[in-house]
């Protein structure tokens, strides 16, 4: 929770957020769990929900108590559904990759190695900023151009280029750290 508090400007906002967090964190977790059916994913969705609450704190504070509770509950459900959608995209991409790799000229062992490399790459993307991982995924796994990515993420083409540059740099750093650990 400390990270969330650091994102707020005043002590009053921090105090109000702590109260809000104490009042709703179990509700948010349960709502996410009801969608995801996984303890760890539900915890991640709860964290995402509270990060969104911090970003929209003025809007959340302006709600009356009943509206506030419903608003936060809906945010938790939406965060969980977004996680499910992203998971499904990764599963579909993995299935597409596997189907595309298997033909008469490719040995099954080679196809399995490529799929395993894909999984390792996806795991590395989880170690960088989520927005960077998303940009790399869309660019290199979904073969979208910067304009298409910009349309999806509501960014300019230049902003996509900058984020893509930063994302590849962040990914290179993660790979370097992994290599150093494995040596």
C-alpha positions in Angstrom: 0.0 0.0 0.0 3.0 2.3 0.5 3.5 2.6 -3.2 -0.1 3.8 -3.6 0.3 6.4 -0.9 3.4 7.8 -2.5 1.4 8.6 -5.6 -0.9 10.9 -3.7 0.0 14.5 -3.1 -1.4 15.5 0.3 -1.6 13.8 3.7 -5.4 14.2 3.6 -5.5 12.2 0.4 -3.3 9.6 1.8 -5.4 9.3 4.9 -8.6 9.0 2.8 -7.0 6.4 0.6 -5.9 4.3 3.6 -9.5 4.4 4.9 -10.8 3.5 1.4 -8.3 0.6 1.1 -9.1 -0.7 4.5 -12.9 -0.6 3.7 -12.7 -2.2 0.3 -9.6 -4.3 -0.2 -11.3 -7.6 0.7 -14.3 -6.7 -1.5 -12.0 -6.0 -4.4 -10.0 -9.2 -3.9 -13.2 -11.3 -3.7 -14.7 -9.6 -6.8 -11.5 -10.3 -8.8 -11.3 -13.9 -7.4 -14.9 -14.5 -8.5 -13.9 -13.8 -12.1 -10.3 -15.2 -12.2 -10.7 -18.2 -9.8 -7.0 -17.9 -9.0 -5.6 -16.5 -5.8 -2.5 -14.9 -7.2 -4.2 -13.4 -10.3 -6.9 -12.0 -8.0 -4.2 -10.3 -5.9 -2.7 -8.8 -9.1 -6.1 -7.6 -10.2 -6.7 -6.0 -6.8 -3.4 -4.2 -7.0 -4.3 -3.0 -10.5 -7.7 -1.8 -9.2 -6.2 0.2 -6.4 -3.6 1.7 -8.8 -6.5 2.8 -11.0 -8.3 4.2 -7.9 -5.2 6.3 -7.0 -5.1 7.6 -10.6 -8.8 8.5 -10.5 -8.8 9.4 -6.8 -10.7 12.7 -7.2 -13.5 11.0 -9.1 -13.7 8.1 -6.6 -13.8 10.6 -3.6 -16.6 12.6 -5.2 -18.9 9.6 -5.2 -21.4 9.1 -2.3 -20.7 5.9 -0.3 -23.1 3.6 -2.2 -21.9 4.8 -5.5 -18.3 4.6 -4.4 -18.6 1.0 -3.4 -20.3 0.1 -6.7 -17.8 2.1 -8.7 -14.8 0.3 -7.0 -16.5 -3.1 -7.3 -17.0 -2.5 -11.1 -13.4 -1.4 -11.4 -12.3 -4.7 -9.7 -14.5 -6.8 -12.0 -13.2 -4.9 -15.1 -9.6 -5.3 -14.0 -10.1 -9.1 -13.6 -11.9 -9.3 -17.0 -9.0 -7.4 -18.6 -6.6 -9.9 -17.1 -8.6 -12.8 -18.5 -8.7 -11.2 -21.9 -4.9 -10.7 -21.9 -4.4 -14.3 -20.8 -6.7 -15.5 -23.6 -4.7 -13.4 -26.1 -1.5 -15.0 -24.9 -3.0 -18.5 -25.1 -4.4 -17.8 -28.6 -1.0 -16.4 -29.7 0.7 -19.5 -28.4 -1.8 -21.8 -30.1 -1.3 -19.8 -33.4 2.4 -20.0 -33.0 2.3 -23.8 -32.4 0.0 -24.4 -35.3 2.1 -22.3 -37.6 5.3 -24.2 -36.6 4.0 -27.7 -37.3 4.2 -28.8 -40.9 5.7 -31.6 -42.8 9.2 -30.0 -43.0 9.5 -29.1 -39.2 10.3 -31.7 -36.6 8.0 -31.7 -33.6 11.0 -31.3 -31.3 11.9 -28.0 -33.1 8.3 -26.8 -32.8 8.3 -27.5 -29.0 11.6 -25.7 -28.5 10.2 -22.6 -30.4 7.0 -22.7 -28.2 9.2 -22.9 -25.1 11.3 -20.0 -26.2 8.0 -18.1 -26.8 6.9 -18.9 -23.2 10.2 -17.8 -21.8 10.0 -14.5 -23.7 6.5 -13.9 -22.4 7.8 -14.6 -18.9 10.5 -11.9 -19.4 7.8 -9.4 -20.5 6.2 -9.9 -17.2 9.3 -8.6 -15.5 9.2 -5.2 -17.2 6.6 -2.3 -17.0 3.2 -3.8 -18.1 2.7 -1.1 -20.7 6.1 -1.9 -22.2 5.3 -5.6 -22.2 2.1 -4.8 -24.0 3.8 -2.7 -26.7 6.4 -5.4 -27.3 3.7 -8.1 -27.5 1.6 -6.1 -30.0 4.6 -5.2 -32.1 6.6 -8.5 -32.2 4.0 -11.2 -31.4 1.0 -9.7 -33.1 2.9 -8.0 -36.0 1.1 -4.7 -35.6 2.6 -1.5 -36.9 3.1 1.6 -34.8 -0.1 3.2 -36.1 -2.2 0.2 -35.3 -0.7 0.0 -31.8 -1.3 3.7 -31.4 -5.0 3.2 -32.3 -5.3 0.3 -29.8 -3.6 2.1 -27.0 -4.8 5.6 -27.7 -1.3 6.9 -28.4 0.3 8.9 -31.1 2.7 7.0 -33.5 5.6 9.0 -32.0 4.6 8.0 -28.5 4.4 4.3 -29.6 7.9 4.6 -31.1 9.3 6.1 -27.9 7.6 3.5 -25.7 8.8 0.7 -28.0 12.4 2.0 -27.7 12.1 2.2 -23.9 10.5 -1.2 -23.8 13.2 -2.9 -25.8 15.8 -1.3 -23.7 14.0 -2.5 -20.5 13.7 -6.0 -22.0 17.4 -6.0 -22.8 18.3 -5.1 -19.2 16.1 -8.0 -18.0 17.8 -10.4 -20.4 21.3 -9.1 -19.3 20.4 -9.7 -15.6 19.1 -13.2 -16.4 22.3 -14.0 -18.2 24.4 -12.7 -15.4 22.5 -14.8 -12.9 22.8 -17.9 -15.0 26.5 -17.6 -15.5 
